[in-house]
């Protein structure tokens, strides 16, 4: 197991509405992300931003921790750093709009041995990104003019090969979400 930082602090500008709370099969999209990682996380930290209160209210029944990123307007990496400040163990980072990662993917990533590891399906790199707690201070000092992928790529990483296209799910606009809702089955 590892702790998990779930990023839900964005403004959802391209979506036009708070994508974390879009209803998918009776629950907010973010709820599905939480459920997918719950069996593999010793602790779940959801980093909020613009929609802090709405997300907390919608997920008040969940046994998770919320951390507010006051600097959410500075972008996703500011939310990553806000979450990293709270971690105590090795951890995974997962976007809140990446809800259907298969359990086998989490299992394989957690069974890996590298200090930094991530799944890859064909040419698609994705989530969750696993990071050893030994990198916490270095990551926190990496600077907001960088991003998580830049940090990852500056290190030796273990690539975990999986059969799971959901590792790269990215819901940027309402059309992406409606295409997801119309799928019979998530692959």
WOFENNOR-V248619 format. One record per residue. PHI is phi in whole degrees, 0 to 359 (* if undefined). OMEGA is omega in degrees with one decimal (NA if undefined). Layout:
phi=PHI omega=OMEGA
phi=PHI omega=OMEGA
//
This chain:
phi=* omega=176.9
phi=209 omega=172.6
phi=287 omega=179.0
phi=225 omega=173.2
phi=260 omega=176.4
phi=253 omega=-175.5
phi=271 omega=179.8
phi=221 omega=-173.8
phi=259 omega=-175.3
phi=287 omega=-178.5
phi=268 omega=-178.6
phi=55 omega=-176.0
phi=301 omega=-178.4
phi=292 omega=179.8
phi=285 omega=-179.5
phi=85 omega=177.6
phi=202 omega=-179.5
phi=292 omega=-174.9
phi=293 omega=-179.3
phi=296 omega=-177.2
phi=253 omega=175.1
phi=299 omega=-177.3
phi=283 omega=173.7
phi=230 omega=178.9
phi=54 omega=173.2
phi=88 omega=179.8
phi=221 omega=174.9
phi=298 omega=178.7
phi=308 omega=179.8
phi=299 omega=177.3
phi=301 omega=179.4
phi=296 omega=177.6
phi=298 omega=178.9
phi=299 omega=-179.0
phi=297 omega=-177.6
phi=293 omega=-176.2
phi=266 omega=-173.2
phi=309 omega=-179.1
phi=293 omega=-173.5
phi=245 omega=-174.8
phi=243 omega=175.7
phi=285 omega=-178.3
phi=198 omega=178.8
phi=243 omega=178.5
phi=244 omega=177.1
phi=261 omega=179.5
phi=267 omega=-179.1
phi=256 omega=179.0
phi=206 omega=-175.9
phi=306 omega=-175.7
phi=258 omega=-175.9
phi=311 omega=-174.9
phi=295 omega=-179.6
phi=297 omega=180.0
phi=292 omega=178.8
phi=301 omega=179.9
phi=294 omega=-177.4
phi=294 omega=-175.1
phi=244 omega=-174.4
phi=297 omega=179.9
phi=276 omega=-177.2
phi=280 omega=176.8
phi=272 omega=-179.1
phi=223 omega=176.0
phi=250 omega=177.0
phi=248 omega=174.4
phi=229 omega=-178.7
phi=270 omega=175.2
phi=266 omega=-179.7
phi=294 omega=-179.3
phi=258 omega=-175.1
phi=304 omega=-179.4
phi=293 omega=179.3
phi=277 omega=174.8
phi=109 omega=-173.2
phi=299 omega=-177.4
phi=296 omega=176.4
phi=295 omega=175.8
phi=289 omega=176.0
phi=303 omega=-177.2
phi=296 omega=176.7
phi=299 omega=178.4
phi=291 omega=-177.9
phi=299 omega=178.4
phi=303 omega=-174.9
phi=268 omega=-172.1
phi=284 omega=179.1
phi=235 omega=-176.5
phi=234 omega=168.9
phi=302 omega=-172.7
phi=213 omega=173.3
phi=246 omega=174.3
phi=241 omega=-174.3
phi=216 omega=174.6
phi=294 omega=-179.8
phi=294 omega=-180.0
phi=260 omega=178.3
phi=232 omega=-166.1
phi=273 omega=-169.0
phi=241 omega=174.9
phi=295 omega=-176.8
phi=287 omega=-180.0
phi=300 omega=178.5
phi=298 omega=178.4
phi=292 omega=177.3
phi=301 omega=-179.5
phi=300 omega=-179.1
phi=295 omega=179.5
phi=297 omega=-178.7
phi=290 omega=179.3
phi=279 omega=178.8
phi=297 omega=-177.0
phi=241 omega=-179.1
phi=289 omega=178.0
phi=290 omega=173.9
phi=228 omega=-178.3
phi=211 omega=179.6
phi=206 omega=-178.9
phi=276 omega=176.4
phi=219 omega=178.1
phi=236 omega=-173.6
phi=62 omega=177.6
phi=268 omega=-174.4
phi=271 omega=172.4
phi=267 omega=-177.1
phi=201 omega=-172.8
phi=245 omega=7.0
phi=274 omega=172.1
phi=268 omega=179.9
phi=258 omega=-179.3
phi=224 omega=175.4
phi=293 omega=179.3
phi=298 omega=179.2
phi=295 omega=178.6
phi=265 omega=-175.7
phi=306 omega=-176.5
phi=296 omega=179.1
phi=296 omega=178.1
phi=295 omega=179.9
phi=295 omega=180.0
phi=263 omega=-174.3
phi=291 omega=174.6
phi=95 omega=-175.9
phi=290 omega=177.0
phi=278 omega=177.2
phi=249 omega=173.8
phi=214 omega=-174.9
phi=295 omega=178.8
phi=296 omega=177.7
phi=296 omega=177.6
phi=296 omega=179.6
phi=305 omega=-175.6
phi=288 omega=176.8
phi=275 omega=-176.5
phi=239 omega=171.9
phi=283 omega=-176.3
phi=242 omega=170.7
phi=263 omega=176.8
phi=267 omega=-179.6
phi=256 omega=-178.7
phi=279 omega=-176.0
phi=225 omega=172.9
phi=249 omega=-174.2
phi=204 omega=-180.0
phi=290 omega=-179.8
phi=290 omega=179.5
phi=296 omega=-178.0
phi=247 omega=-179.3
phi=302 omega=-177.4
phi=212 omega=-179.7
phi=260 omega=-176.1
phi=266 omega=-177.2
phi=217 omega=-173.8
phi=295 omega=176.4
phi=296 omega=176.2
phi=304 omega=-178.1
phi=293 omega=179.8
phi=294 omega=175.3
phi=295 omega=177.0
phi=297 omega=-178.3
phi=297 omega=-177.6
phi=275 omega=177.4
phi=289 omega=177.1
phi=291 omega=-174.7
phi=219 omega=176.6
phi=275 omega=-177.7
phi=276 omega=NA
//
